[in-house]
Amino acid sequence: MNELDIVEKLQRRAGPGKGITLGIGDDCAIYRPRANEELLFTADQSMEGIHFLPTLPPATIGHNALARSLSDIAAMGGEPRFCLVSLAVPGGRGTKFIDGFYRGLLGLARRTGTALAGGDLAHGDKIYCDVMVCGSAPRGKALRRSGARPGDLLCVSGRLGKPWGGRIQPRLELGRALRGRATSCIDLSDGLALDLHRLGVASGVAAMVDRVPRARGASLDRALHGGEDYELLFTLPSRSSLPAGTTLIGNITEGRAGAVMFQGKPLPARGYDHFAGG
């Protein structure tokens, strides 16, 4: 099967998407936004040996490649509209890998209403993927990192320290439910300590963490610094009720922007950093 055959097969499997007036097969996709919505754009890379091991099933690699970008859309309270997928595959992996990869990606795309609108295919020394997702939110309603205020409740959507290699579940429904409720939000891709530091810097506040809900078998260090959890970390005004299934872990305080205290001690802003030590 050559590249043209693969593209034609993807065109049949992807199908039309809402708002997509021209999809796979042309030089560009055309998307027609609705009135009174703002568009959200994000992109995430998935690289063999960094984000996943080559032994991981192709369908899981494809699922997670899209899920990483959908998690960013969730963190801003958005609804996914379409994605563009660029994939490079070594010659030895070929058609079988590509078929499995897109089976996993398109399965998640259908469940989340994300149309595959285009992308690129290439040969590479290792598996490499870049997924750009366009989402939308009502005008002026997208969540941001910059709205936390002293006294706010600090909450997380699930248990942290999950083992790498599982299927990422982007919290899209919760993100939409937090619109108009949360004062700030970020997805936990690089570890609680580092991502909370980023939220604090953006909001100009400090934070105090009292407890961390851990996944089964996870060490405290893994839950604080490991990354790849893709849960939502968000803040609510004091006295707010928490959404079902979420956990209160602390509160926002006055202090140096980005400073975090954990159980009374300073917590270093350490997590997954591609350029640490470089």
Secondary structure, DSSP 8 states (H G I E B T S, - for coil): --HHHHHHHHHHHH---TTEEE-TTSSS-EE---TTEEEEEEEEEEEBTTTB-TTS-HHHHHHHHHHHHHHHHHHTT-EEEEEEEEEEE-TTTHHHHHHHHHHHHHHHHHHHT-EEEEEEEEE-SS-EEEEEEEEEEETT----STT--TT-EEEESS-B---TTS-----HHHHHHTTTT-SEEEE-SS-HHHHHHHHHHHHT-EEEE----B-TT--HHHHHH------EEEEE-TT----TT-EEEEEEESSSTT-EEETTEE----S--TTTT-
